[in-house]
Amino acid sequence: MISIIGSGRVGASIAFLCVSNALDDVLLINRTKSKAIGESLDIANAIPSTSKFSIHGTDDYSQLTGSDIIVITASDKVYSKNRTENMMSQVIMIKEIAKKIKQYCPSAIILLVSNPLDILTYFFQKETGFPRFKVIGVASSLDSSRFRYFISEKFSVPQASVTNALVLGEHGDSMVPIFSGVYVNGNSLLSLIDNRDPITNDVRNYWKTLRNYKSRSQLGIAKNTYDVINTIINAKELLIPASVVLEGEYGENNVAMGVPVKINQNGISEIQKIELDGVESALLKESSNIISNYINYIKINSK
Ligand SMILES: NC(=O)c1ccc[n+]([C@@H]2O[C@H](COP(=O)([O-])OP(=O)(O)OC[C@H]3O[C@@H](n4cnc5c(N)ncnc54)[C@H](OP(=O)(O)O)[C@@H]3O)[C@@H](O)[C@H]2O)c1
């Protein structure tokens, strides 16, 4: 069973993909029960006639029991300037959700989607004590899709012509597009541009640009999250950047941020070490320092 906590725009979109592709049974849990029931009634009509799976909505966390995967898309408030602006209330929320998941479903694989992503991934893992490779923050793969999109637009080529577009670090203002590994139709991206800043700024500000036209993003993250769920449920392998608590990898400890990971049916099987150039290494260090500072601020101010 796939349980999704938070039946808002993102949670409902993920549920729709899981149900319409007949992945598994889906349970929606939402603070306001009627929304979980309403979304499940709507999405139930997308169950293929050949599917043996169902969808239900509730506000009762005890129904989490037996979930294989729990996706967290709950959000207390909407941010407007920065993903960290509601971080104190989001951390309080995630700790409460963590306690309930630990009580009802201690063996599930957890996919964090709510923001601020890296901070919530860190506090969820610390609160539950779950193995760090079973607590996965899904966001850097979305940022990587955005990086690939801008490169393909700049060179007027299909996205399939762009390989290895990867974004690491914070899912936030300090995220780090990794230019040095990208190829466009077989040519190194760095040989085709003389300044990384315009694309970096475009990728970092994608969500703001999108909000000029639509209230908030939902479908891109839904597909990126669905890919991870599909990998776990169907015992596939996926190599993507995702947030995980680090224990020495990339020289970092006691912080969660986006790094390249291999995912299989058990969660993360391995953190991959990739080559970065000097600019990228320095920016990644800066990004991890920024996340660490937020984590320390929250620890001090929530005592
Ligand atoms: N990782 C990424 O790349 C990425 C991309 C896009 C969005 N996001 C994040 O995803 C989250 C969801 O976004 P959204 O647009 O779906 O927001 P949304 O439409 O406001 O939905 C949030 C839902 O969470 C519910 N909720 C709040 N506290 C809860 C709790 N303790 N238990 C259960 N449900 C709870 C709310 O319930 P009520 O009905 O009671 O209000 C609401 O239905 C946000 O944090 C957003 O920033 C992440």
The ligand as a Tripos MOL2 file, in Angstrom:
@<TRIPOS>MOLECULE
LIG
   48    52     1     0     0
SMALL
NO_CHARGES

@<TRIPOS>ATOM
      1 N1          9.8540   18.6440   -3.3320 N.am      1 LIG1
      2 C1          9.4820   19.4420   -4.3180 C.2       1 LIG1
      3 O1         10.1940   19.5960   -5.3080 O.2       1 LIG1
      4 C2          8.1720   20.1560   -4.2210 C.ar      1 LIG1
      5 C3          7.5230   20.6760   -5.3730 C.ar      1 LIG1
      6 C4          6.2790   21.2920   -5.2130 C.ar      1 LIG1
      7 C5          5.7210   21.4260   -3.9300 C.ar      1 LIG1
      8 N2          6.4060   20.9490   -2.8620 N.ar      1 LIG1
      9 C6          5.8830   21.0570   -1.4980 C.3       1 LIG1
     10 O2          4.8640   20.1010   -1.3370 O.3       1 LIG1
     11 C7          4.0270   20.5090   -0.2540 C.3       1 LIG1
     12 C8          2.5670   20.3900   -0.6970 C.3       1 LIG1
     13 O3          2.2850   21.3440   -1.6820 O.3       1 LIG1
     14 P1          0.7820   21.5190   -2.2050 P.3       1 LIG1
     15 O4          0.8140   22.5190   -3.2860 O.co2     1 LIG1
     16 O5          0.1660   20.1960   -2.4160 O.co2     1 LIG1
     17 O6          0.1170   22.1780   -0.8910 O.3       1 LIG1
     18 P2         -1.4420   22.2290   -0.5260 P.3       1 LIG1
     19 O7         -2.2580   22.1460   -1.7480 O.co2     1 LIG1
     20 O8         -1.5890   23.4030    0.3980 O.co2     1 LIG1
     21 O9         -1.6830   20.8780    0.3010 O.3       1 LIG1
     22 C9         -1.1510   20.6570    1.5520 C.3       1 LIG1
     23 C10        -2.0770   19.6870    2.2630 C.3       1 LIG1
     24 O10        -1.4390   19.2750    3.4850 O.3       1 LIG1
     25 C11        -2.4940   19.0910    4.4180 C.3       1 LIG1
     26 N3         -1.9460   19.0530    5.7760 N.ar      1 LIG1
     27 C12        -1.4330   20.0510    6.5190 C.ar      1 LIG1
     28 N4         -0.9950   19.5900    7.6970 N.ar      1 LIG1
     29 C13        -1.2520   18.2420    7.7070 C.ar      1 LIG1
     30 C14        -1.0300   17.2150    8.6360 C.ar      1 LIG1
     31 N5         -0.4430   17.4470    9.8130 N.pl3     1 LIG1
     32 N6         -1.4330   15.9520    8.3210 N.ar      1 LIG1
     33 C15        -2.0320   15.7100    7.1360 C.ar      1 LIG1
     34 N7         -2.2570   16.6510    6.2050 N.ar      1 LIG1
     35 C16        -1.8680   17.9030    6.4790 C.ar      1 LIG1
     36 C17        -3.4260   20.2480    4.1580 C.3       1 LIG1
     37 O11        -4.6740   19.9350    4.7130 O.3       1 LIG1
     38 P3         -5.9130   20.9640    4.8600 P.3       1 LIG1
     39 O12        -6.8730   20.5030    3.8260 O.co2     1 LIG1
     40 O13        -6.3990   20.7860    6.2380 O.co2     1 LIG1
     41 O14        -5.3720   22.3560    4.6020 O.co2     1 LIG1
     42 C18        -3.4270   20.3010    2.6310 C.3       1 LIG1
     43 O15        -4.4420   19.4920    2.0670 O.3       1 LIG1
     44 C19         4.4690   21.9410    0.0820 C.3       1 LIG1
     45 O16         5.3190   21.9060    1.2160 O.3       1 LIG1
     46 C20         5.2350   22.3650   -1.1470 C.3       1 LIG1
     47 O17         6.1710   23.3730   -0.8550 O.3       1 LIG1
     48 C21         7.6030   20.3180   -2.9820 C.ar      1 LIG1
@<TRIPOS>BOND
     1     1     2 1
     2     2     3 2
     3     2     4 1
     4     4     5 ar
     5     4    48 ar
     6     5     6 ar
     7     6     7 ar
     8     7     8 ar
     9     8     9 1
    10     8    48 ar
    11     9    10 1
    12     9    46 1
    13    10    11 1
    14    11    12 1
    15    11    44 1
    16    12    13 1
    17    13    14 1
    18    14    15 2
    19    14    16 1
    20    14    17 1
    21    17    18 1
    22    18    19 2
    23    18    20 1
    24    18    21 1
    25    21    22 1
    26    22    23 1
    27    23    24 1
    28    23    42 1
    29    24    25 1
    30    25    26 1
    31    25    36 1
    32    26    27 ar
    33    26    35 ar
    34    27    28 ar
    35    28    29 ar
    36    29    30 ar
    37    29    35 ar
    38    30    31 1
    39    30    32 ar
    40    32    33 ar
    41    33    34 ar
    42    34    35 ar
    43    36    37 1
    44    36    42 1
    45    37    38 1
    46    38    39 2
    47    38    40 1
    48    38    41 1
    49    42    43 1
    50    44    45 1
    51    44    46 1
    52    46    47 1
@<TRIPOS>SUBSTRUCTURE
     1 LIG1         1 GROUP 0 **** ****
